[in-house]
Structure formats: structure tokens, C-alpha cells
Amino acid sequence: MKPNEFMKSFSVLMEIYNVNFSEATIDIYYKILKDLDGKEFERAVHTILSERPFPTFPKPAELLSAI
């Protein structure tokens, strides 16, 4: 996935969970998730937002599991 595709969905997550990550943290998430297709990541974010009941920001492994 391209960085702009990642940031489109990741920004939504950050806004909904009301967090502001450092560039280093965002970079780590991207490095872990970049092999996903942009649409796969978008679906994972949708799944997390619609099914995950926890108030904390999801870890990369949770996003991978949500595909």
C-alpha cells in the first residue's frame, strides 16, 4: 500500500480514537502494515471500528487480524 492510502485510513482511526502519534509511531505502524493492499487496510479499519469494543487504539496485530 502506498503511504497516502495508509494515512487516509490511519488518520480516521487516530481521529476516532482521539490520539496524536509521533511520526516514529506512525512509521512503525506503516512498516508493519505496508504489505497490505490499500483496500484490505480500509476493510480492516472498517472491521475494527464496527466490531472492536475496546476504547484503546488497536495494535498493528489487531489490524492484521481484522482482514
N, C-alpha and C positions, 0 to 999 in steps of 0.2 A: 504494500500500500504506500502511496505517496504521502509525504509529510502533511500536505494540505488536506488530504482525505482523513488522515488520522486526527488532525486538530479540529476539523469540523465536528466530529462526534465526541472527541475528548473534551472539547470546550463545553458541550452540552452537559456532560457528566459533571464537570467542575462547577458549572453554574447551578445545577440542580442540587448537588451536594454542598454547595456554598464553600468551596475550597479554592485557594490560590496556591498552586505548586510552583516551586522554583523551576528554572529551566532544566536543571540537572535531573529533577524528578520526572519531569515530562519526557526528557530524553531517555531515561531508563525505561519508562512505560513504552515509548515508541520502539526502542531497540528490541524489547521482548515481543511486541505485537506486530511489528512491521511486515512479517511474512504473511500475515492475513491479507486477503483481498479486502478492498475498501467496503464492499457490500457485506462481507462477513462481519467485519468490525461493527458496521452500522447495525446489523441484526443482533450482535452480541450486546451492544449498548441498549437496544430496544428491549431485549430479554431481561437484562439486569434491571432496567427501570420499571418494567412491568411485573416482574416476578420476585425480585430480591427484596425481602422485607427489612433489611438492616439499614440503619441510618449512617453508617460509615462508608467511606469511599471504597469501591471494590478494588481488590488487589489484581494484578495482571493475570494471575492464575484463574481467578473467578471470571474474568472476561473471556479467557480462552475456553473455559468450561461452558460458557454460555452460548457457544457457537452451535 
